[in-house]
Amino acid sequence: MIPLAILLIVSIYIFIERYLVIKKAQSEDATFMQRIKDYICNGEIDSAKNLCRKNGSPYGRLILKGISRIGRPMNDVLVAIENTGNLEIANLGKGLPWLATTAAGAPMLGFLGTVIGMVEAFFALASAGSSANIGVLAGGIYEALVTTVAGLAVGIVALFAYNVLVARINGVMKLLEGKTMEFMDLLNEPA
């Protein structure tokens, strides 16, 4: 039960921490791309870079990478942006493997407790010999069922937390793709 309790606490911590980070990454400045466009059209590249740095969001870092590649072939700009996007998504997904492992491993730990409880119950029954009664079995069966329930509960919590975070990260990916396309369209506009 102690390992299951630790896994539950770690899962809750990872979920809350990642949820807040991803929520911050999803926040969007509605005027950001228009200001970037204005700066680039006016030749104020340094001002556009400063705006990206001040923004501090994943899409701000994407656009910053794109701006730093202005003047190179469009394919180079796009590859640089995509590579930065991959790094941003990887950073957002930090901790998710722990949740996935907990979702799969916690029920297994619960089932291990079940087997141990049943072994203890039958050992106690065998040791009691002819004086065996239902009370001898009850303790081991109780332990077996409690660990099963605990393992399943922790696994279910971790699984739902994992899926919620993956869905939120997919939302950030769509946001980044949209900003990338908007920036590439900006670069392809006639002067």
Kinemage of the C-alpha trace (Angstrom):
@kinemage 1
@onewidth
@group {chain A} dominant
@subgroup {mainchain}
@vectorlist {calphas} color= white
{ca met a 1} P 0.000 0.000 0.000
{ca ile a 2} L 2.884 2.403 0.655
{ca pro a 3} L 4.173 2.203 -2.942
{ca leu a 4} L 0.630 2.798 -4.182
{ca ala a 5} L 0.263 5.837 -1.931
{ca ile a 6} L 3.576 7.220 -3.216
{ca leu a 7} L 2.505 6.644 -6.824
{ca leu a 8} L -0.782 8.441 -6.156
{ca ile a 9} L 0.961 11.464 -4.634
{ca val a 10} L 3.508 11.634 -7.472
{ca ser a 11} L 0.729 11.325 -10.071
{ca ile a 12} L -1.305 14.116 -8.522
{ca tyr a 13} L 1.769 16.349 -8.297
{ca ile a 14} L 2.747 15.715 -11.937
{ca phe a 15} L -0.812 16.314 -13.103
{ca ile a 16} L -1.200 19.648 -11.301
{ca glu a 17} L 2.265 20.904 -12.263
{ca arg a 18} L 1.938 19.931 -15.945
{ca tyr a 19} L -1.658 21.165 -16.135
{ca leu a 20} L -0.580 24.637 -15.003
{ca val a 21} L 2.399 24.686 -17.390
{ca ile a 22} L 0.263 23.562 -20.337
{ca lys a 23} L -2.510 26.015 -19.450
{ca lys a 24} L 0.041 28.840 -19.501
{ca ala a 25} L 1.345 27.589 -22.867
{ca gln a 26} L -2.198 27.674 -24.272
{ca ser a 27} L -2.779 31.316 -23.342
{ca glu a 28} L -2.760 33.429 -26.434
{ca asp a 29} L -2.069 37.113 -27.085
{ca ala a 30} L -4.586 38.112 -29.762
{ca thr a 31} L -2.471 41.029 -31.012
{ca phe a 32} L 0.862 39.196 -31.088
{ca met a 33} L 0.936 38.160 -34.749
{ca gln a 34} L -0.335 41.529 -35.957
{ca arg a 35} L 2.435 43.304 -34.060
{ca ile a 36} L 5.003 40.850 -35.466
{ca lys a 37} L 3.685 41.559 -38.959
{ca asp a 38} L 3.895 45.308 -38.408
{ca tyr a 39} L 7.467 45.075 -37.126
{ca ile a 40} L 8.621 42.848 -39.981
{ca cys a 41} L 6.913 44.977 -42.646
{ca asn a 42} L 8.592 48.070 -41.195
{ca gly a 43} L 11.971 46.319 -41.081
{ca glu a 44} L 12.104 46.405 -37.286
{ca ile a 45} L 13.473 42.877 -36.855
{ca asp a 46} L 15.022 43.578 -33.437
{ca ser a 47} L 11.685 44.893 -32.136
{ca ala a 48} L 9.964 41.729 -33.400
{ca lys a 49} L 12.585 39.578 -31.639
{ca asn a 50} L 12.134 41.538 -28.402
{ca leu a 51} L 8.370 41.074 -28.598
{ca cys a 52} L 8.866 37.313 -28.975
{ca arg a 53} L 11.197 37.208 -25.976
{ca lys a 54} L 8.771 39.242 -23.842
{ca asn a 55} L 5.874 36.991 -24.856
{ca gly a 56} L 7.580 33.960 -23.266
{ca ser a 57} L 5.165 31.447 -24.771
{ca pro a 58} L 6.024 28.404 -26.880
{ca tyr a 59} L 4.662 30.114 -29.998
{ca gly a 60} L 6.714 33.207 -29.153
{ca arg a 61} L 9.851 31.056 -29.145
{ca leu a 62} L 8.773 29.466 -32.441
{ca ile a 63} L 8.323 32.835 -34.121
{ca leu a 64} L 11.610 34.054 -32.625
{ca lys a 65} L 13.393 31.118 -34.245
{ca gly a 66} L 11.677 31.914 -37.545
{ca ile a 67} L 12.604 35.582 -37.356
{ca ser a 68} L 16.224 34.675 -36.670
{ca arg a 69} L 16.208 32.700 -39.951
{ca ile a 70} L 14.733 35.485 -42.120
{ca gly a 71} L 16.780 35.838 -45.289
{ca arg a 72} L 17.435 32.135 -45.632
{ca pro a 73} L 15.441 29.822 -47.921
{ca met a 74} L 11.852 29.320 -46.785
{ca asn a 75} L 12.447 25.609 -46.228
{ca asp a 76} L 15.260 26.403 -43.759
{ca val a 77} L 12.956 28.769 -41.876
{ca leu a 78} L 10.208 26.142 -41.710
{ca val a 79} L 12.587 23.382 -40.568
{ca ala a 80} L 13.987 25.620 -37.810
{ca ile a 81} L 10.467 26.439 -36.613
{ca glu a 82} L 9.403 22.784 -36.702
{ca asn a 83} L 12.465 21.700 -34.732
{ca thr a 84} L 11.766 24.333 -32.104
{ca gly a 85} L 8.128 23.202 -32.002
{ca asn a 86} L 9.204 19.618 -31.398
{ca leu a 87} L 11.366 20.738 -28.489
{ca glu a 88} L 8.519 22.813 -27.040
{ca ile a 89} L 6.110 19.871 -27.213
{ca ala a 90} L 8.715 17.568 -25.647
{ca asn a 91} L 9.125 20.048 -22.776
{ca leu a 92} L 5.362 20.164 -22.235
{ca gly a 93} L 5.235 16.355 -22.128
{ca lys a 94} L 7.784 16.101 -19.349
{ca gly a 95} L 6.495 13.787 -16.626
{ca leu a 96} L 3.888 12.093 -18.814
{ca pro a 97} L 5.848 8.813 -18.992
{ca trp a 98} L 5.576 8.629 -15.181
{ca leu a 99} L 1.811 8.951 -15.412
{ca ala a 100} L 1.614 6.297 -18.125
{ca thr a 101} L 3.811 3.952 -16.090
{ca thr a 102} L 1.709 4.538 -12.986
{ca ala a 103} L -1.492 3.913 -14.944
{ca ala a 104} L -0.137 0.530 -16.023
{ca gly a 105} L 1.926 -0.353 -12.955
{ca ala a 106} L -0.389 0.550 -10.069
{ca pro a 107} L -2.983 -2.137 -10.904
{ca met a 108} L -0.131 -4.643 -11.176
{ca leu a 109} L 1.064 -3.684 -7.690
{ca gly a 110} L -2.517 -4.081 -6.482
{ca phe a 111} L -2.713 -7.541 -8.017
{ca leu a 112} L 0.613 -8.422 -6.400
{ca gly a 113} L -0.951 -7.473 -3.066
{ca thr a 114} L -3.903 -9.684 -3.948
{ca val a 115} L -1.679 -12.682 -4.562
{ca ile a 116} L 0.311 -12.054 -1.379
{ca gly a 117} L -2.914 -11.728 0.621
{ca met a 118} L -4.280 -14.970 -0.790
{ca val a 119} L -0.994 -16.795 -0.088
{ca glu a 120} L -1.092 -15.540 3.503
{ca ala a 121} L -4.740 -16.568 3.839
{ca phe a 122} L -4.110 -20.082 2.621
{ca phe a 123} L -0.927 -20.376 4.690
{ca ala a 124} L -2.896 -19.343 7.784
{ca leu a 125} L -5.604 -21.856 6.856
{ca ala a 126} L -3.054 -24.620 6.423
{ca ser a 127} L -1.327 -23.705 9.700
{ca ala a 128} L -4.617 -23.707 11.620
{ca gly a 129} L -5.228 -27.306 10.631
{ca ser a 130} L -8.440 -28.742 12.031
{ca ser a 131} L -9.200 -25.596 14.041
{ca ala a 132} L -9.567 -23.493 10.839
{ca asn a 133} L -12.525 -21.151 10.647
{ca ile a 134} L -13.701 -18.344 8.393
{ca gly a 135} L -11.799 -15.767 10.456
{ca val a 136} L -8.503 -17.349 9.416
{ca leu a 137} L -9.312 -16.732 5.742
{ca ala a 138} L -10.983 -13.356 6.210
{ca gly a 139} L -7.817 -11.396 7.069
{ca gly a 140} L -5.911 -12.511 3.974
{ca ile a 141} L -8.879 -12.064 1.662
{ca tyr a 142} L -9.491 -8.581 3.096
{ca glu a 143} L -5.860 -7.623 2.421
{ca ala a 144} L -6.124 -9.032 -1.092
{ca leu a 145} L -9.235 -7.032 -1.941
{ca val a 146} L -8.002 -3.763 -0.429
{ca thr a 147} L -4.765 -3.824 -2.420
{ca thr a 148} L -6.657 -4.625 -5.607
{ca val a 149} L -9.019 -1.708 -5.111
{ca ala a 150} L -6.165 0.649 -4.223
{ca gly a 151} L -4.101 -0.403 -7.247
{ca leu a 152} L -7.032 0.031 -9.607
{ca ala a 153} L -7.960 3.413 -8.093
{ca val a 154} L -4.422 4.777 -8.452
{ca gly a 155} L -4.178 3.385 -11.989
{ca ile a 156} L -7.486 4.952 -13.002
{ca val a 157} L -6.514 8.349 -11.579
{ca ala a 158} L -3.158 8.245 -13.407
{ca leu a 159} L -4.795 7.142 -16.661
{ca phe a 160} L -7.343 9.961 -16.632
{ca ala a 161} L -4.653 12.497 -15.676
{ca tyr a 162} L -2.442 11.266 -18.529
{ca asn a 163} L -5.249 11.494 -21.088
{ca val a 164} L -6.299 14.984 -19.956
{ca leu a 165} L -2.718 16.225 -20.294
{ca val a 166} L -2.229 14.588 -23.696
{ca ala a 167} L -5.419 16.263 -24.946
{ca arg a 168} L -4.203 19.640 -23.664
{ca ile a 169} L -0.797 19.147 -25.311
{ca asn a 170} L -2.572 18.354 -28.583
{ca gly a 171} L -4.345 21.697 -28.220
{ca val a 172} L -0.994 23.444 -27.827
{ca met a 173} L 0.295 21.598 -30.900
{ca lys a 174} L -2.627 22.940 -32.942
{ca leu a 175} L -1.921 26.440 -31.651
{ca leu a 176} L 1.748 26.142 -32.619
{ca glu a 177} L 0.859 24.822 -36.069
{ca gly a 178} L -1.539 27.724 -36.583
{ca lys a 179} L 1.046 30.289 -35.541
{ca thr a 180} L 3.650 28.633 -37.767
{ca met a 181} L 1.367 28.794 -40.781
{ca glu a 182} L 0.453 32.391 -40.007
{ca phe a 183} L 4.134 33.330 -39.784
{ca met a 184} L 5.033 31.486 -43.002
{ca asp a 185} L 2.134 33.224 -44.774
{ca leu a 186} L 3.439 36.528 -43.473
{ca leu a 187} L 6.865 35.820 -44.971
{ca asn a 188} L 5.316 34.806 -48.303
{ca glu a 189} L 3.143 37.912 -48.613
{ca pro a 190} L 4.148 40.306 -51.360
{ca ala a 191} L 5.879 43.414 -50.026
